[in-house]
Amino acid sequence: MAGMQIDAIPDSTCCQMDQPSPPNALPERMRTAAFSVHILTALGAGIALLAMLEAVREHWANMFGWLGVALIIDGIDGPLARRFDVVRLQPNWSGEVLDLVVDFVTYVFVPAYAITASGMLLPVAAPLLGIGIMVSGALYFADRRMKASDNHFRGFPALWNAVAFYLFLLHLPPALSSLGIAVLIALTFAPFHVVHPFRVVRLRWLTLWLLGVWAALAMYTIACDFNVGAPIVAGLCAIAAYMVGSDAVIRRIRSFRA
């Protein structure tokens, strides 16, 4: 007994079990599932190309159909990224940068072409306004202050796909359409807030309900190639007014009560 060598007893492994596993030790299927979310986001760029091809052919309803598909992808990839813990499982790929790149193409570039080439603006002003859309949109996407602390967008949030949709819906005189585009370019940098339909907590139930109604009306409008009646046009305009102006109205009411 005295001559026996007793090895040291290893420390308990409970602390080691509590430590998170390094990325290389994670199951391959988890990393694959996480990367598939990046592929889904990047697919939006491919959808934008299809929308651009339709725009070049002046198949405007088809263009908006593809932009709608891109909008759906943009709405679901964020929750999927959080569900599959993409940031931790795929640290070498920036989902935020990828999302901004795809959003710029679908929200700004393709709609800017449609707005400029559709003949709805004054011919002299159209190229200049198209450049203004691209420059202001690029600056907006690069602005780290694009969202306020309560998740509202600061200024006009470069939703040029929606602007193009309403131009085709309303068929305003070219001079009025050109003026409206110029005003929206300026409002990109204005100190007012626009509701984010998914992230703003205040009246979220109402915002999501209205967003669902808007989506249904918009799909019907596109299916009818924008040949819809006044009630649908009025409904679409009323919902747009709520999205853009609800925060300003609520703040004004609160200031009167104070």
LINBEL-V87144 format. One record per pair of residues at least 24 apart in sequence whose ideal C-beta (glycine too) atoms are under 10 Angstrom apart, sorted by the first residue. I is the first residue (numbers start at 1). GAP is how many residues later the second one is. Records with the same first field share a line. If there is no record, write none. Layout:
I = GAP + GAP
This chain:
20 = 68
23 = 65 + 66 + 67 + 68 + 69
26 = 59 + 62 + 63
27 = 62
30 = 54 + 55 + 58 + 59 + 60
31 = 53 + 55 + 58 + 59
32 = 52 + 57 + 58
33 = 47 + 50 + 51 + 52 + 53 + 56 + 57
34 = 46 + 47 + 49 + 50 + 51 + 52 + 53 + 54 + 55 + 56 + 57 + 59 + 61
35 = 49 + 51 + 54 + 55 + 57 + 58
36 = 44 + 48 + 50 + 54
37 = 39 + 40 + 41 + 42 + 43 + 44 + 45 + 46 + 47 + 48 + 49 + 52 + 53 + 56 + 58 + 61
38 = 39 + 43 + 48 + 52 + 55 + 56 + 57 + 60 + 61
39 = 38 + 59
40 = 33 + 34 + 36 + 37 + 40 + 41
41 = 32 + 33 + 35 + 36 + 37 + 39 + 40 + 45 + 52 + 54 + 57 + 58 + 60 + 61 + 62
42 = 31 + 35 + 51 + 56 + 57 + 59 + 60
43 = 26 + 27 + 30 + 34 + 59
44 = 25 + 26 + 27 + 28 + 29 + 30 + 33 + 54 + 55 + 57 + 58 + 59 + 61 + 62
45 = 25 + 53 + 56 + 57 + 58 + 59 + 60 + 61
46 = 24 + 56 + 59
47 = 24 + 25 + 26 + 27 + 55 + 58 + 59 + 63
48 = 54 + 55 + 56 + 57 + 58 + 59 + 61 + 62
49 = 56 + 61
50 = 60
51 = 54 + 55 + 58 + 59 + 60 + 62 + 63 + 110
52 = 53 + 54 + 57 + 58 + 61 + 62
53 = 57
54 = 56 + 60
55 = 55 + 56 + 58 + 59 + 62 + 63 + 109
56 = 57 + 58 + 61
58 = 56 + 59 + 60 + 61
59 = 166
60 = 54 + 58 + 104 + 105 + 108 + 162 + 165 + 166
61 = 107 + 160 + 161 + 162 + 163 + 164 + 165 + 166
62 = 160 + 163
63 = 47 + 48 + 50 + 51 + 55 + 98 + 101 + 105 + 159
64 = 46 + 47 + 50 + 97 + 100 + 101 + 104 + 154 + 155 + 157 + 158 + 161 + 162
65 = 154 + 157 + 158
66 = 40 + 44
67 = 39 + 40 + 43 + 44 + 47 + 94 + 95 + 97 + 98 + 155
68 = 93 + 97 + 147 + 150 + 151 + 154
69 = 37
70 = 32 + 33 + 35 + 36 + 37 + 40 + 91
71 = 32 + 35 + 36 + 90 + 91 + 144 + 147
72 = 143
73 = 29 + 33
74 = 25 + 28 + 29 + 32 + 33
75 = 122 + 123 + 136 + 140
77 = 25
78 = 120 + 121
79 = 119
99 = 42
100 = 41 + 42 + 46
101 = 40
103 = 34 + 38 + 55 + 58
104 = 30 + 33 + 34 + 36 + 37 + 38 + 54
106 = 54 + 55
107 = 30 + 33 + 34 + 50 + 51 + 52 + 53 + 54 + 55 + 56
108 = 25 + 26 + 27 + 28 + 29 + 30 + 32 + 33 + 50 + 51 + 52 + 53
109 = 24 + 25 + 28 + 29 + 51
110 = 50 + 51 + 54
111 = 26 + 47 + 48 + 49 + 50 + 51 + 52 + 53 + 54 + 56
112 = 25 + 48 + 49 + 51 + 52 + 69
113 = 51
114 = 46 + 47 + 49 + 50 + 51 + 53 + 54
115 = 45 + 46 + 48 + 49 + 52 + 53 + 62 + 63 + 66
116 = 48 + 65
118 = 46 + 49 + 50 + 59
119 = 55
120 = 44 + 47 + 48 + 50 + 51 + 52 + 53 + 54 + 56 + 57 + 58 + 61
121 = 46 + 51 + 53 + 54 + 55 + 56 + 57 + 58 + 59 + 60 + 61
122 = 51 + 52 + 53 + 54 + 55 + 56 + 57 + 59
123 = 51 + 55
124 = 54
125 = 49 + 50 + 52 + 53 + 54 + 56 + 57
126 = 48 + 51 + 52 + 55
128 = 50 + 53 + 54
129 = 48 + 49 + 50 + 51 + 52 + 53 + 55 + 56
130 = 51
131 = 54
132 = 49 + 50 + 52 + 53 + 54 + 56
133 = 25 + 27 + 30 + 31 + 48 + 51 + 52 + 55
134 = 26
135 = 50 + 53
136 = 24 + 48 + 49 + 50 + 51 + 52 + 53
137 = 48 + 51
139 = 49 + 50
140 = 48 + 49
143 = 45 + 46
146 = 42
147 = 46 + 49 + 52 + 53
148 = 45 + 46 + 48 + 52 + 99
150 = 43 + 45 + 46 + 49 + 50 + 51 + 52 + 97
151 = 42 + 44 + 45 + 47 + 48 + 49 + 50 + 51
152 = 40 + 41 + 42 + 43 + 44 + 47 + 48 + 50 + 94 + 95
153 = 39 + 40 + 41 + 42 + 43 + 46 + 47 + 90 + 91 + 94
154 = 34 + 35 + 36 + 37 + 38 + 39 + 40
155 = 29 + 31 + 32 + 33 + 34 + 35 + 36 + 37 + 38 + 39
156 = 27 + 28 + 29 + 30 + 31 + 32 + 33 + 34 + 36 + 38 + 88
157 = 30 + 31 + 36 + 37 + 38 + 39 + 86 + 87
158 = 26 + 27 + 30
159 = 25 + 35 + 81 + 84 + 85
160 = 24 + 25
162 = 52 + 56 + 74 + 78 + 81 + 82
163 = 77
165 = 53 + 56 + 57 + 61 + 71 + 75
166 = 67 + 70 + 71 + 74
168 = 53 + 54 + 57 + 58
169 = 49 + 52 + 53 + 57 + 59 + 63 + 64 + 67 + 68 + 71
170 = 56 + 63 + 66 + 67
171 = 55
187 = 57
192 = 52 + 53 + 55 + 56 + 59
193 = 51 + 53 + 54 + 55 + 57 + 58
194 = 49 + 50 + 51 + 52 + 53 + 54
195 = 47 + 48 + 49 + 50 + 51 + 52 + 55
196 = 47
197 = 46
200 = 46 + 47
202 = 44 + 45 + 48
203 = 39 + 43 + 44 + 47
206 = 36 + 40
207 = 32 + 35 + 36 + 39
210 = 25 + 28 + 29 + 30 + 32 + 33 + 36
211 = 28 + 31 + 32
213 = 25 + 26
214 = 24 + 25 + 26 + 28 + 29
215 = 24
